[in-house]
Amino acid sequence: NAGVTQTPKFQVLKTGQSMTLQCAQDMNHEYMSWYRQDPGMGLRLIHYSVGAGITDQGEVPNGYNVSRSTTEDFPLRLLSAAPSQTSVYFCASSPIVGGSPLHFGNGTRLTVT
Amino acid sequence: KQEVTQIPAALSVPEGENLVLNCSFTDSAIYNLQWFRQDPGKGLTSLLLIQSSQREQTSGRLNASLDKSSGRSTLYIAASQPGDSATYLCAVSSMDTGRRALTFGSGTRLQVQP
């Protein structure tokens, strides 16, 4: 059982470049989310989805887009990378919204130069 | 806005000690609280989830308690082992975010010395 799979593990971008961070889960979870983790700031929610076709903004959505065309996949798009987006990005899922344990992927470490 | 604080930021104990990690939150209107473990370079693993109506949850050597009225939770680790070394984070699901988001603390980095 793969759980939550994130690719790539590491990425270096130049300012202004765009890219997509991939997230897939094989547990048929309805809820999926993206967090970023920065030293001293904990984890902050970027975007989330409560089902296919439904997405919404979290605490720090600026500069990021998401879509949820299937239950399994929830990609995060950086439109025009900035050094402030250097961070570790985690995708997480759970069977229902808020009432069950959250399952995390192993993260993508992104550096923007 | 909900804020979650974890003190201390780091803790070092000798193997075999029982220890307590603390988590406090500012808004008692929560649905639940989760404790997570994070190993270096890895994602978070959920250890225990306590619903707002519960007082505690236990899993093996771990026991988490919740006092919603005072805005506090503790994670008790019995007979600590070097393999328990990791960062422990607590997170709350609050009514102000409608269950859709967790608010995380910054974590306590635990080192258990052999």
Boltz contact constraints between the chains, C-beta under 6 A:
constraints:
  - contact:
      token1: [A, 42]
      token2: [B, 104]
      max_distance: 6.0
  - contact:
      token1: [A, 42]
      token2: [B, 106]
      max_distance: 6.0
  - contact:
      token1: [A, 43]
      token2: [B, 104]
      max_distance: 6.0
  - contact:
      token1: [A, 45]
      token2: [B, 101]
      max_distance: 6.0
  - contact:
      token1: [A, 48]
      token2: [B, 100]
      max_distance: 6.0
  - contact:
      token1: [A, 58]
      token2: [B, 101]
      max_distance: 6.0
  - contact:
      token1: [A, 90]
      token2: [B, 43]
      max_distance: 6.0
  - contact:
      token1: [A, 97]
      token2: [B, 99]
      max_distance: 6.0
  - contact:
      token1: [A, 97]
      token2: [B, 100]
      max_distance: 6.0
  - contact:
      token1: [A, 98]
      token2: [B, 31]
      max_distance: 6.0
  - contact:
      token1: [A, 98]
      token2: [B, 93]
      max_distance: 6.0
  - contact:
      token1: [A, 98]
      token2: [B, 99]
      max_distance: 6.0
  - contact:
      token1: [A, 101]
      token2: [B, 46]
      max_distance: 6.0
  - contact:
      token1: [A, 101]
      token2: [B, 49]
      max_distance: 6.0
  - contact:
      token1: [A, 102]
      token2: [B, 46]
      max_distance: 6.0
  - contact:
      token1: [A, 104]
      token2: [B, 43]
      max_distance: 6.0
  - contact:
      token1: [A, 104]
      token2: [B, 44]
      max_distance: 6.0
  - contact:
      token1: [A, 105]
      token2: [B, 43]
      max_distance: 6.0
  - contact:
      token1: [A, 106]
      token2: [B, 42]
      max_distance: 6.0
  - contact:
      token1: [A, 106]
      token2: [B, 43]
      max_distance: 6.0
  - contact:
      token1: [A, 107]
      token2: [B, 43]
      max_distance: 6.0
